[in-house]
């Protein structure tokens, strides 16, 4: 009985750890894409002003 509780707890912890890592990775990817889009827009506006 005690081993099954320990195993279930281990599985639960590993599942939450994997989910947290995936969510952090996805949020970093979204942030980088948004940052690149913003930088590109700023550069385009600066080029328009120069012309």
VMD Tcl script that draws the C-alpha trace (Angstrom):
set ca {
  {0.00 0.00 0.00}
  {2.74 2.44 0.93}
  {4.68 1.76 -2.29}
  {1.66 2.49 -4.47}
  {1.11 5.83 -2.69}
  {4.77 6.69 -3.17}
  {4.62 5.74 -6.86}
  {1.43 7.74 -7.44}
  {3.00 10.77 -5.76}
  {6.13 10.38 -7.92}
  {4.04 10.17 -11.12}
  {2.02 13.23 -10.07}
  {5.15 15.28 -9.39}
  {6.78 14.30 -12.68}
  {3.60 15.11 -14.62}
  {3.35 18.57 -13.07}
  {7.05 19.16 -13.70}
  {6.71 18.25 -17.39}
  {3.59 20.40 -17.78}
  {5.30 23.36 -16.11}
  {8.34 23.01 -18.38}
  {6.13 22.88 -21.47}
  {4.18 25.97 -20.41}
  {7.38 27.91 -19.70}
  {8.81 26.89 -23.06}
  {5.65 27.90 -24.89}
  {5.49 31.26 -23.13}
  {9.15 31.94 -23.98}
  {8.46 31.10 -27.63}
  {5.47 33.42 -27.75}
  {7.46 36.19 -26.06}
  {10.33 35.85 -28.55}
  {7.97 35.93 -31.53}
  {6.20 38.99 -30.15}
  {9.51 40.70 -29.41}
  {10.75 40.04 -32.96}
  {7.51 41.37 -34.47}
  {7.76 44.53 -32.36}
  {11.41 45.09 -33.33}
  {10.61 44.62 -37.00}
  {7.75 47.12 -36.79}
  {10.01 49.70 -35.09}
  {12.73 49.26 -37.73}
  {10.19 49.63 -40.53}
  {8.82 52.84 -38.99}
  {12.34 54.23 -38.62}
  {13.12 53.41 -42.26}
  {9.89 55.11 -43.36}
  {10.88 58.27 -41.48}
  {14.33 58.31 -43.11}
  {12.88 58.07 -46.63}
}
mol new
graphics top color blue
foreach p $ca { graphics top sphere $p radius 0.5 }
foreach p [lrange $ca 0 end-1] q [lrange $ca 1 end] { graphics top cylinder $p $q radius 0.2 }
display resetview
